[in-house]
Amino acid sequence: MNKTLMIGITAATATAMFGVAGPANAFTFGTNGISFDTDQQINFNLVSSNGAFQSTLKIFEVLEGGALQEQAVLYEEVRASDDGSKNGYRATVGNAIQMVNDTFTFLATKVYTLGLVSTYKGNSAGTVYTTSTLNYTGLQRAVFGSTGGQEGIALPGASSLVAGNPFNGPVAIAFEDIKWAGADGDFNDFVVSAEAVPEPLTMGGLALGAAGLAAARRARKRRTTEA
């Protein structure tokens, strides 16, 4: 094989491998909090909302001392459900739910939590957080599943679903919206998926890798034709 062609293929392969490399930064994404070592953009997508509560999903920064500072609203229910109690009080985007933001950039080294703020018939029903220590008596009120396609996560073993990796694909974050003890624990009251947005360098690496391989194939084809 021509030396120039070999160099081209090797470079393209290396670029492609570099492009799909996993995240270099350390991160926490679960019931102990959300934080990244570098600024990281996360895409959110509503999976489902069920229940009689009218809820708003927000992002809070956890300040030193445990105080919370609201940073963004992701999804907001303008009413409790699309059509009363039908279909388990289901609410969907464009009907009972308004999407306010579907992307948020988590700043490096800061600590965040998601909070589901709920009301019932105009009265506060409290807030539950993905960070368990922020909840009433430290109860776990969110689980982190491995996929974002689920409409709820069955309770058997749910308490072990305490963290996910948004760099490996969508992570389902499913809430139990009752803050006190005695909730049904179905973890299907409000479910979103979260996935890391690839860094521009990563996407560029993939594109360059593909372009390099294509160029190598063209060069090989030309040499075959000339021969």
C-alpha positions as CSV (number, residue, x, y, z in Angstrom):
1,M,0.0,0.0,0.0
2,N,1.3,3.5,-0.9
3,K,2.9,5.2,2.1
4,T,0.9,8.4,1.6
5,L,-2.3,6.4,1.5
6,M,-1.3,4.6,4.7
7,I,-0.6,7.9,6.5
8,G,-4.0,9.2,5.4
9,I,-5.9,6.2,6.7
10,T,-3.9,6.2,10.0
11,A,-4.6,9.9,10.5
12,A,-8.2,9.5,9.7
13,T,-8.6,6.6,12.0
14,A,-6.8,8.4,14.8
15,T,-9.0,11.4,14.3
16,A,-12.1,9.3,14.4
17,M,-11.0,7.5,17.6
18,F,-10.2,10.9,19.2
19,G,-13.6,12.2,18.2
20,V,-15.6,9.5,20.0
21,A,-13.4,9.4,23.1
22,G,-15.4,9.5,26.3
23,P,-15.7,12.6,28.5
24,A,-12.4,13.7,30.0
25,N,-14.1,15.6,32.8
26,A,-15.3,14.1,36.1
27,F,-18.9,14.5,36.9
28,T,-21.7,13.7,39.3
29,F,-25.2,13.1,38.0
30,G,-27.6,11.6,40.4
31,T,-29.2,11.7,43.8
32,N,-26.0,13.2,45.4
33,G,-26.2,16.2,43.1
34,I,-25.3,17.3,39.6
35,S,-21.9,18.8,38.8
36,F,-19.2,18.8,36.1
37,D,-15.6,19.7,36.1
38,T,-16.0,21.7,32.9
39,D,-19.0,23.7,31.5
40,Q,-21.4,21.1,30.1
41,Q,-24.6,21.6,28.1
42,I,-27.4,19.0,28.7
43,N,-30.4,18.5,26.6
44,F,-33.7,17.6,28.3
45,N,-36.7,15.9,26.8
46,L,-40.1,15.4,28.5
47,V,-41.0,11.7,28.5
48,S,-44.3,11.8,30.5
49,S,-46.3,13.5,33.2
50,N,-49.0,11.7,35.2
51,G,-50.9,12.7,38.3
52,A,-53.3,15.3,39.7
53,F,-50.5,17.8,40.7
54,Q,-49.7,20.8,38.5
55,S,-45.9,20.8,38.4
56,T,-43.0,22.9,37.2
57,L,-39.5,21.4,36.6
58,K,-36.7,23.8,37.6
59,I,-33.0,23.8,37.9
60,F,-31.5,25.1,41.1
61,E,-27.9,25.9,42.0
62,V,-27.0,24.5,45.5
63,L,-25.1,27.3,47.2
64,E,-22.6,27.0,50.1
65,G,-24.6,26.2,53.2
66,G,-27.3,24.4,51.3
67,A,-29.3,27.5,50.1
68,L,-30.9,27.1,46.7
69,Q,-30.9,29.6,43.8
70,E,-33.2,29.1,40.9
71,Q,-31.4,29.0,37.6
72,A,-33.9,27.9,34.9
73,V,-37.4,26.5,34.2
74,L,-37.4,23.5,31.9
75,Y,-41.1,22.4,31.7
76,E,-44.2,24.0,33.2
77,E,-47.7,22.6,33.5
78,V,-50.3,25.3,32.8
79,R,-52.9,22.9,34.1
80,A,-52.7,19.5,35.9
81,S,-53.5,17.3,32.8
82,D,-54.7,17.4,29.3
83,D,-58.2,16.1,30.0
84,G,-59.0,15.8,33.7
85,S,-58.4,12.3,35.3
86,K,-58.3,10.5,31.9
87,N,-55.3,8.4,31.2
88,G,-53.9,8.8,34.7
89,Y,-54.1,12.6,34.6
90,R,-51.6,12.5,31.7
91,A,-50.2,15.9,30.6
92,T,-48.3,16.4,27.3
93,V,-46.3,19.2,25.8
94,G,-48.4,21.6,23.7
95,N,-51.5,20.8,25.7
96,A,-51.2,21.0,29.5
97,I,-47.4,21.4,29.5
98,Q,-45.3,24.3,28.2
99,M,-41.7,23.7,27.3
100,V,-39.7,26.7,28.5
101,N,-36.1,25.5,28.0
102,D,-34.9,22.1,26.8
103,T,-31.2,22.8,27.2
104,F,-29.2,24.1,30.1
105,T,-25.4,24.7,30.5
106,F,-24.2,23.5,33.9
107,L,-21.2,25.7,34.8
108,A,-17.9,24.0,35.9
109,T,-17.6,23.0,39.6
110,K,-21.0,24.4,40.6
111,V,-23.5,22.0,42.2
112,Y,-27.0,21.8,40.9
113,T,-30.2,19.9,41.5
114,L,-33.5,19.5,39.7
115,G,-36.6,20.5,41.6
116,L,-40.2,19.6,40.8
117,V,-42.4,22.3,42.2
118,S,-46.1,21.2,42.6
119,T,-49.5,22.6,43.5
120,Y,-52.8,20.9,44.0
121,K,-56.0,22.9,43.3
122,G,-54.1,26.1,43.7
123,N,-52.4,25.1,47.0
124,S,-48.7,24.3,47.4
125,A,-47.9,20.6,47.4
126,G,-44.3,21.2,48.0
127,T,-41.1,20.6,46.0
128,V,-39.1,17.4,45.6
129,Y,-35.5,17.4,44.5
130,T,-33.3,15.0,42.6
131,T,-30.8,15.4,45.4
132,S,-32.1,13.3,48.3
133,T,-30.6,15.3,51.1
134,L,-32.6,18.3,50.1
135,N,-35.9,16.4,50.5
136,Y,-38.1,16.0,53.5
137,T,-36.2,13.8,56.0
138,G,-33.8,12.9,53.2
139,L,-36.2,10.8,51.2
140,Q,-35.3,9.7,47.7
141,R,-37.8,11.4,45.4
142,A,-36.1,10.8,42.0
143,V,-34.5,7.8,40.3
144,F,-32.0,7.8,37.4
145,G,-32.7,5.2,34.8
146,S,-30.4,3.9,32.0
147,T,-32.7,5.0,29.2
148,G,-34.9,8.0,28.4
149,G,-37.6,6.1,26.7
150,Q,-39.4,4.8,29.8
151,E,-42.6,6.4,31.0
152,G,-41.8,5.4,34.5
153,I,-39.5,3.1,36.4
154,A,-40.9,0.2,38.2
155,L,-40.3,0.3,41.9
156,P,-38.5,-3.1,42.4
157,G,-34.9,-2.0,42.7
158,A,-35.7,1.6,42.0
159,S,-34.0,2.8,45.1
160,S,-30.7,1.6,43.6
161,L,-31.1,3.8,40.6
162,V,-29.3,6.7,42.1
163,A,-27.0,7.9,39.2
164,G,-26.7,7.9,35.5
165,N,-24.2,8.8,32.8
166,P,-25.5,11.4,30.4
167,F,-22.5,11.0,28.1
168,N,-23.5,7.4,27.3
169,G,-27.0,8.3,26.0
170,P,-30.3,9.6,27.5
171,V,-30.7,9.1,31.2
172,A,-34.4,8.9,32.5
173,I,-35.0,11.0,35.5
174,A,-38.3,10.0,37.1
175,F,-39.9,11.8,40.0
176,E,-42.2,10.8,42.9
177,D,-44.0,14.1,43.4
178,I,-45.2,13.7,47.0
179,K,-42.7,15.1,49.4
180,W,-43.7,13.3,52.6
181,A,-43.6,9.7,53.7
182,G,-46.4,7.4,52.5
183,A,-46.2,8.3,48.8
184,D,-47.0,5.5,46.3
185,G,-43.5,5.4,45.1
186,D,-44.4,4.8,41.4
187,F,-41.8,7.2,40.2
188,N,-43.8,8.1,37.1
189,D,-45.3,11.4,38.1
190,F,-42.9,13.4,36.0
191,V,-40.3,11.9,33.8
192,V,-37.7,13.6,31.6
193,S,-34.6,12.3,29.8
194,A,-31.2,14.1,29.9
195,E,-28.3,13.7,27.6
196,A,-25.0,15.5,27.3
197,V,-24.4,17.6,24.2
198,P,-21.2,16.6,22.5
199,E,-18.4,19.1,22.5
200,P,-17.8,20.9,19.1
201,L,-14.4,19.3,19.0
202,T,-15.9,15.8,19.3
203,M,-18.3,16.4,16.4
204,G,-15.6,18.0,14.4
205,G,-13.4,15.0,15.1
206,L,-16.0,12.7,13.7
207,A,-16.5,14.8,10.6
208,L,-12.7,15.0,10.0
209,G,-12.3,11.3,10.5
210,A,-15.1,10.5,8.0
211,A,-13.6,13.0,5.5
212,G,-10.1,11.5,5.9
213,L,-11.4,8.0,5.3
214,A,-13.3,9.1,2.2
215,A,-10.2,10.8,0.9
216,A,-8.1,7.6,1.5
217,R,-10.7,5.6,-0.4
218,R,-10.6,8.0,-3.4
219,A,-6.8,7.9,-3.5
220,R,-6.8,4.1,-3.4
221,K,-9.4,4.0,-6.2
222,R,-7.3,6.4,-8.4
223,R,-4.2,4.2,-7.9
224,T,-6.2,1.1,-8.9
225,T,-7.5,2.8,-12.0
226,E,-4.1,4.1,-13.0
227,A,-2.6,0.7,-12.6
